[in-house]
């Protein structure tokens, strides 16, 4: 891998976002909301992963971590801010890697809520999702509570994906194609489950090794057997840890 020192940034669509850049080009944003309606979108910041092949980067990998907030009630002022500045566009063009959150970002919905609803535990799990997103309880506690309410079998996960395929957010497909054409690595980083994200990665042309997410575990007969607690995204602050690691690869 050759060394490359490029700055990281954010491309905002629709609503303005809160961003601050550290000396090492870290980016932070406001929390995301979860909605089902395909409305106006906004790009913000999220996370990354240490477990992927090194491309053209080394000690100072420049990462843009991106996430999309889909607004239920877009206003005219939001719509007026659809065009990014030249500086922001240049940042995206020069990035070595871009890491996208998945739920309510690359996809319009919260994957775990969709799975829960499909399995008949939608309302109870949605309440835990709200707690997790607002930070009122540790993410790992909310994750464990939600999945214990669902306990999905492998066949249920497969049926859910077949009958309720993930909905890609407007503009994401073209954006990711453009990034890949520019030799920018794209990663999907999520507190959701890998089994729900792999079809999304396939559709977008993102290699599965560039997925950083939690993993459901199943027994020999396909019965639910828990989830992998060693994944960094299974814990509070796991995505921030991953961002630090990706810069050092």
C-alpha positions as CSV (number, residue, x, y, z in Angstrom):
1,X,0.0,0.0,0.0
2,X,1.3,3.4,-0.9
3,X,1.0,6.3,1.4
4,X,-1.8,8.9,0.7
5,X,-2.6,11.9,2.8
6,X,-6.0,13.3,1.8
7,X,-8.4,15.3,3.9
8,X,-11.8,13.9,4.9
9,X,-15.1,15.8,4.7
10,X,-18.9,15.6,4.3
11,X,-21.3,16.1,1.4
12,X,-24.6,17.5,2.6
13,X,-27.9,17.0,0.7
14,X,-31.1,18.7,1.6
15,X,-30.9,19.8,5.3
16,X,-27.8,21.3,6.8
17,X,-25.8,19.1,9.2
18,X,-23.6,19.8,12.2
19,X,-20.0,18.9,11.4
20,X,-16.7,19.5,13.1
21,X,-13.3,18.4,11.9
22,X,-10.5,17.3,14.2
23,X,-6.8,17.6,13.5
24,X,-6.8,14.0,12.2
25,X,-9.8,14.8,9.9
26,X,-12.4,13.1,12.1
27,X,-16.0,14.1,11.5
28,X,-19.0,14.0,13.8
29,X,-22.7,14.6,13.2
30,X,-26.0,14.8,14.9
31,X,-28.0,11.6,15.5
32,X,-30.0,10.0,12.7
33,X,-33.8,9.5,12.6
34,X,-35.5,6.3,11.5
35,X,-38.4,6.6,9.0
36,X,-40.0,4.6,6.3
37,X,-41.1,7.3,3.8
38,X,-38.7,7.9,0.9
39,X,-38.3,11.7,1.3
40,X,-35.6,14.2,0.9
41,X,-32.2,12.9,2.0
42,X,-29.2,14.3,3.9
43,X,-25.6,13.0,4.0
44,X,-23.8,13.1,7.3
45,X,-21.1,11.3,9.1
46,X,-20.8,7.9,10.7
47,X,-18.2,5.1,10.9
48,X,-15.7,2.5,9.5
49,X,-13.9,-0.8,10.0
50,X,-10.4,-2.2,10.7
51,X,-11.1,-5.6,9.0
52,X,-10.6,-5.1,5.3
53,X,-7.8,-5.3,2.7
54,X,-5.5,-2.3,2.4
55,X,-6.0,-0.6,-0.9
56,X,-3.9,2.5,-1.8
57,X,-3.7,3.8,1.8
58,X,-1.3,3.6,4.7
59,X,-0.7,5.4,8.0
60,X,-2.8,8.4,7.1
61,X,-5.8,6.9,5.3
62,X,-8.3,9.7,4.6
63,X,-11.8,8.6,5.4
64,X,-15.1,10.2,4.8
65,X,-17.7,8.5,7.0
66,X,-21.2,9.2,5.6
67,X,-24.7,8.7,6.8
68,X,-28.1,9.9,5.5
69,X,-30.9,11.3,7.5
70,X,-34.3,11.0,5.7
71,X,-36.6,13.8,6.8
72,X,-40.3,13.2,7.3
73,X,-41.2,16.8,6.7
74,X,-38.8,18.5,4.3
75,X,-39.1,22.2,4.2
76,X,-38.4,24.7,1.4
77,X,-35.3,25.8,3.3
78,X,-34.0,22.3,3.4
79,X,-34.6,21.8,-0.3
80,X,-32.7,25.0,-1.0
81,X,-29.5,23.5,0.5
82,X,-29.3,20.5,-1.8
83,X,-26.1,21.6,-3.6
84,X,-22.8,21.0,-1.8
85,X,-20.0,23.6,-1.9
86,X,-17.0,23.2,-4.1
87,X,-14.8,22.5,-1.1
88,X,-17.1,19.7,0.0
89,X,-17.2,18.2,-3.4
90,X,-13.4,18.4,-3.6
91,X,-13.1,16.6,-0.2
92,X,-15.3,13.7,-1.5
93,X,-13.3,13.5,-4.8
94,X,-10.0,13.2,-2.9
95,X,-11.1,10.8,-0.2
96,X,-9.4,7.4,-0.1
97,X,-12.4,5.7,1.5
98,X,-16.0,6.4,2.3
99,X,-17.8,4.6,5.1
100,X,-21.6,4.6,5.1
101,X,-24.0,3.8,7.8
102,X,-26.7,1.5,6.5
103,X,-30.0,1.8,8.5
104,X,-31.9,5.0,7.6
105,X,-28.9,5.9,5.5
106,X,-28.0,3.7,2.6
107,X,-31.4,2.0,3.2
108,X,-34.6,3.9,4.1
109,X,-35.5,1.6,7.0
110,X,-34.0,0.2,10.2
111,X,-33.2,-3.4,9.3
112,X,-33.6,-4.8,12.8
113,X,-37.0,-3.1,13.1
114,X,-38.1,-4.6,9.8
115,X,-37.0,-8.1,10.9
116,X,-38.7,-7.6,14.2
117,X,-42.0,-6.6,12.5
118,X,-41.8,-9.5,10.2
119,X,-41.3,-11.9,13.1
120,X,-44.2,-10.3,15.1
121,X,-42.2,-8.3,17.6
122,X,-42.2,-4.9,15.9
123,X,-43.6,-2.5,18.5
124,X,-41.5,-3.8,21.4
125,X,-38.3,-3.7,19.4
126,X,-39.0,-0.3,17.9
127,X,-39.1,1.1,21.4
128,X,-35.7,-0.3,22.2
129,X,-34.4,1.1,18.9
130,X,-35.5,4.6,20.0
131,X,-33.7,4.2,23.3
132,X,-30.5,3.0,21.5
133,X,-30.5,5.9,19.0
134,X,-31.1,8.5,21.7
135,X,-28.3,7.1,23.8
136,X,-30.4,6.7,26.9
137,X,-29.0,3.2,27.4
138,X,-25.8,1.5,26.2
139,X,-26.1,0.3,22.6
140,X,-25.0,-3.2,23.5
141,X,-27.8,-3.5,26.1
142,X,-30.4,-2.3,23.5
143,X,-29.0,-4.7,20.9
144,X,-29.2,-7.7,23.2
145,X,-32.7,-6.8,24.4
146,X,-34.0,-6.3,20.8
147,X,-32.6,-9.5,19.4
148,X,-33.8,-11.5,22.4
149,X,-37.3,-10.3,21.6
150,X,-37.0,-11.5,18.0
151,X,-34.8,-14.6,18.2
152,X,-35.0,-15.1,14.4
153,X,-34.2,-18.4,12.8
154,X,-32.1,-18.5,9.6
155,X,-35.2,-19.2,7.6
156,X,-37.0,-16.2,9.0
157,X,-34.1,-13.9,8.1
158,X,-34.1,-15.3,4.6
159,X,-37.9,-15.0,4.3
160,X,-37.8,-11.5,5.5
161,X,-35.2,-10.5,2.9
162,X,-37.2,-12.2,0.2
163,X,-40.6,-10.7,1.1
164,X,-39.3,-7.3,2.4
165,X,-36.2,-6.6,0.4
166,X,-34.2,-3.6,1.7
167,X,-35.1,-0.2,0.1
168,X,-32.1,1.7,-1.2
169,X,-32.3,5.4,-0.4
170,X,-32.7,7.8,-3.4
171,X,-29.4,8.8,-4.9
172,X,-27.2,6.3,-3.1
173,X,-26.7,3.9,-6.0
174,X,-25.4,6.7,-8.3
175,X,-23.3,8.1,-5.5
176,X,-21.6,4.8,-4.7
177,X,-21.1,4.0,-8.4
178,X,-19.4,7.4,-8.8
179,X,-17.1,6.8,-5.8
180,X,-16.1,3.3,-7.0
181,X,-15.4,4.7,-10.5
182,X,-13.1,7.2,-8.8
183,X,-11.2,4.4,-7.2
184,X,-12.6,5.3,-3.8
185,X,-13.1,2.4,-1.5
186,X,-16.7,2.1,0.0
187,X,-17.5,0.4,3.3
188,X,-20.8,-0.3,4.9
189,X,-20.7,0.0,8.7
190,X,-23.7,-0.8,10.8
191,X,-25.0,-1.7,14.2
192,X,-27.4,-3.9,12.3
193,X,-26.8,-7.5,11.2
194,X,-24.5,-8.6,8.4
195,X,-27.0,-11.1,7.0
196,X,-29.5,-8.3,6.4
197,X,-26.8,-6.1,4.8
198,X,-25.1,-8.5,2.4
199,X,-27.9,-8.2,-0.2
200,X,-27.5,-4.4,-0.1
201,X,-23.8,-4.7,-0.6
202,X,-24.3,-7.0,-3.6
203,X,-26.8,-4.7,-5.2
204,X,-24.4,-1.7,-4.8
205,X,-21.3,-3.5,-6.0
206,X,-19.6,-3.4,-2.6
207,X,-17.5,-6.4,-1.7
208,X,-18.7,-8.3,1.4
209,X,-15.3,-7.9,3.1
210,X,-16.1,-4.2,3.2
211,X,-19.1,-4.8,5.5
212,X,-18.6,-4.2,9.2
213,X,-21.6,-5.2,11.1
214,X,-23.0,-7.5,13.7
215,X,-23.4,-11.1,12.9
216,X,-26.4,-13.4,13.9
217,X,-25.4,-16.9,15.0
218,X,-27.4,-20.0,14.1
219,X,-27.4,-23.6,15.2
220,X,-27.0,-26.6,12.9
221,X,-30.7,-26.6,12.2
222,X,-30.9,-22.9,11.5
223,X,-32.2,-22.0,14.9
224,X,-31.3,-18.7,16.6
225,X,-28.1,-19.1,18.7
226,X,-27.3,-15.5,19.6
227,X,-25.0,-12.9,18.0
228,X,-21.3,-12.3,17.8
229,X,-20.4,-9.9,20.7
230,X,-16.8,-9.5,19.5
231,X,-17.8,-7.2,16.6
232,X,-16.9,-3.6,17.5
233,X,-20.3,-2.4,16.2
234,X,-22.0,-4.5,18.9
235,X,-20.9,-1.9,21.5
236,X,-21.4,1.7,22.3
237,X,-18.7,3.8,20.6
238,X,-17.7,0.9,18.3
239,X,-18.0,2.9,15.2
240,X,-15.7,5.6,16.5
241,X,-13.1,2.9,17.4
242,X,-13.4,1.6,13.9
243,X,-12.8,5.0,12.4
244,X,-9.6,5.3,14.3
245,X,-8.5,1.9,13.1
246,X,-9.3,2.5,9.5
247,X,-7.0,5.5,9.4
248,X,-4.0,3.3,10.5
249,X,-4.4,0.6,7.9
